[in-house]
């Protein structure tokens, strides 16, 4: 059985970067989603890496837009 480690507090970008660094060792992807009501759903997938990358980058962008105001992003 696989060892499960917590990624609590890790950003999607950090997870993505780690995946890129270790891409040759990845056999599949396990994902967990914590919903606003506290439920957690989890599962695994051997999804195409390009789709996985897009999903992670999209989630990261949404998180950034939610937590950083537009004025903070302006030079």
TORLO-382645 format. One line per 8 residues: their letters; for each residue x negated, y, z negated of N, C-alpha, C. Coordinates in nm, 3 decimals. Layout:
! residues N
a> X/Y/Z/X/Y/Z/X/Y/Z | ...
***
This chain:
! residues 75
xxxxxxxx> -0.084/-0.117/0.000/0.000/0.000/0.000/-0.089/0.124/0.000 | -0.045/0.226/0.070/-0.122/0.350/0.079/-0.116/0.429/-0.050 | -0.224/0.501/-0.079/-0.228/0.589/-0.195/-0.160/0.721/-0.157 | -0.072/0.768/-0.243/-0.002/0.894/-0.218/-0.062/1.000/-0.308 | -0.103/1.111/-0.249/-0.160/1.223/-0.324/-0.069/1.343/-0.309 | -0.059/1.422/-0.413/0.024/1.542/-0.410/-0.044/1.652/-0.330 | 0.034/1.722/-0.252/-0.013/1.839/-0.179/0.053/1.965/-0.235 | 0.105/1.957/-0.357/0.174/2.070/-0.417/0.084/2.193/-0.416
xxxxxxxx> 0.135/2.303/-0.367/0.059/2.428/-0.363/-0.025/2.444/-0.238 | -0.028/2.342/-0.153/-0.107/2.349/-0.030/-0.023/2.412/0.080 | -0.079/2.504/0.154/-0.003/2.567/0.262/-0.002/2.477/0.386 | 0.098/2.494/0.473/0.098/2.417/0.597/-0.030/2.438/0.678 | -0.084/2.558/0.677/-0.207/2.584/0.752/-0.324/2.502/0.697 | -0.332/2.488/0.566/-0.439/2.408/0.505/-0.423/2.260/0.541 | -0.299/2.212/0.540/-0.274/2.073/0.579/-0.314/2.052/0.724 | -0.278/2.147/0.810/-0.310/2.137/0.952/-0.461/2.137/0.973
xxxxxxxx> -0.532/2.226/0.905/-0.677/2.233/0.918/-0.742/2.103/0.874 | -0.695/2.046/0.765/-0.749/1.919/0.717/-0.724/1.809/0.820 | -0.606/1.812/0.880/-0.574/1.713/0.984/-0.665/1.725/1.103 | -0.697/1.848/1.143/-0.788/1.867/1.255/-0.927/1.814/1.224 | -0.972/1.839/1.101/-1.105/1.795/1.060/-1.116/1.643/1.053 | -1.003/1.576/1.027/-1.004/1.431/1.009/-0.914/1.360/1.110 | -0.895/1.419/1.227/-0.801/1.367/1.325/-0.827/1.222/1.363 | -0.952/1.182/1.370/-0.983/1.045/1.409/-0.943/0.941/1.307
xxxxxxxx> -0.916/0.982/1.184/-0.880/0.889/1.078/-0.730/0.880/1.055 | -0.650/0.958/1.127/-0.506/0.962/1.103/-0.435/0.854/1.183 | -0.357/0.771/1.113/-0.281/0.665/1.178/-0.134/0.702/1.193 | -0.085/0.790/1.109/0.054/0.832/1.112/0.068/0.954/1.024 | 0.186/1.007/1.014/0.208/1.127/0.934/0.324/1.102/0.839 | 0.300/1.129/0.711/0.406/1.123/0.610/0.444/1.266/0.579 | 0.571/1.291/0.567/0.617/1.426/0.539/0.724/1.424/0.431 | 0.724/1.525/0.351/0.828/1.542/0.250/0.883/1.682/0.263
xxxxxxxx> 1.012/1.696/0.247/1.078/1.826/0.254/1.150/1.849/0.123 | 1.121/1.962/0.057/1.193/1.999/-0.064/1.298/2.103/-0.024 | 1.422/2.067/-0.047/1.532/2.155/-0.011/1.558/2.254/-0.124 | 1.630/2.362/-0.094/1.657/2.466/-0.194/1.732/2.413/-0.316 | 1.809/2.306/-0.298/1.883/2.251/-0.411/1.800/2.154/-0.495 | 1.670/2.141/-0.463/1.580/2.057/-0.542/1.562/1.916/-0.490 | 1.644/1.873/-0.394/1.628/1.739/-0.337/1.500/1.731/-0.258 | 1.439/1.613/-0.254/1.321/1.590/-0.172/1.350/1.470/-0.083
xxxxxxxx> 1.331/1.489/0.046/1.344/1.379/0.141/1.206/1.354/0.199 | 1.175/1.230/0.224/1.041/1.196/0.272/1.049/1.082/0.372 | 0.945/1.073/0.452/0.936/0.965/0.549/0.804/0.975/0.624 | 0.786/0.890/0.723/0.663/0.894/0.802/0.698/0.887/0.949 | 0.603/0.926/1.030/0.624/0.926/1.174/0.491/0.919/1.245 | 0.491/0.859/1.362/0.373/0.862/1.448/0.398/0.959/1.562 | 0.459/1.072/1.529/0.496/1.176/1.625/0.373/1.221/1.706 | 0.398/1.264/1.826/0.292/1.318/1.911/0.221/1.432/1.838
xxxxxxxx> 0.089/1.431/1.843/0.012/1.530/1.767/0.043/1.674/1.810 | 0.073/1.696/1.937/0.105/1.832/1.981/0.235/1.880/1.917 | 0.334/1.792/1.908/0.460/1.830/1.843/0.440/1.853/1.694 | 0.358/1.772/1.632/0.329/1.790/1.490/0.260/1.924/1.466 | 0.163/1.956/1.549/0.090/2.083/1.535/0.186/2.201/1.550 | 0.275/2.193/1.646/0.371/2.303/1.667/0.463/2.318/1.546 | 0.510/2.204/1.492/0.598/2.210/1.377/0.527/2.274/1.258 | 0.404/2.234/1.231/0.331/2.288/1.116/0.303/2.437/1.135
xxxxxxxx> 0.263/2.476/1.254/0.236/2.618/1.278/0.363/2.702/1.269 | 0.474/2.646/1.316/0.602/2.717/1.306/0.644/2.734/1.161 | 0.629/2.628/1.081/0.662/2.638/0.939/0.572/2.739/0.868 | 0.444/2.738/0.902/0.351/2.833/0.842/0.388/2.976/0.878 | 0.424/3.000/1.003/0.464/3.134/1.046/0.589/3.179/0.972 | 0.686/3.088/0.956/0.808/3.123/0.883/0.775/3.158/0.739 | 0.687/3.079/0.677/0.649/3.106/0.538/0.580/3.242/0.527 | 0.494/3.273/0.621/0.425/3.403/0.618/0.523/3.518/0.633
xxxxxxxx> 0.618/3.504/0.725/0.716/3.612/0.747/0.807/3.630/0.626 | 0.831/3.522/0.554/0.916/3.528/0.436/0.844/3.592/0.319 | 0.715/3.568/0.307/0.643/3.612/0.187/0.558/3.736/0.207 | 0.533/3.777/0.332/0.451/3.895/0.358/0.535/3.996/0.436 | 0.542/4.118/0.385/0.622/4.219/0.453/0.550/4.267/0.580 | 0.628/4.316/0.675/0.572/4.364/0.802/0.470/4.476/0.781 | 0.494/4.561/0.681/0.403/4.672/0.656/0.266/4.622/0.612 | 0.261/4.505/0.545/0.133/4.448/0.503/0.054/4.391/0.621
xxx> 0.126/4.361/0.729/0.061/4.304/0.847/0.008/4.408/0.943 | 0.053/4.531/0.927/0.009/4.638/1.017/-0.133/4.680/0.982 | -0.217/4.707/1.085/-0.356/4.751/1.058/-0.361/4.890/1.001
***
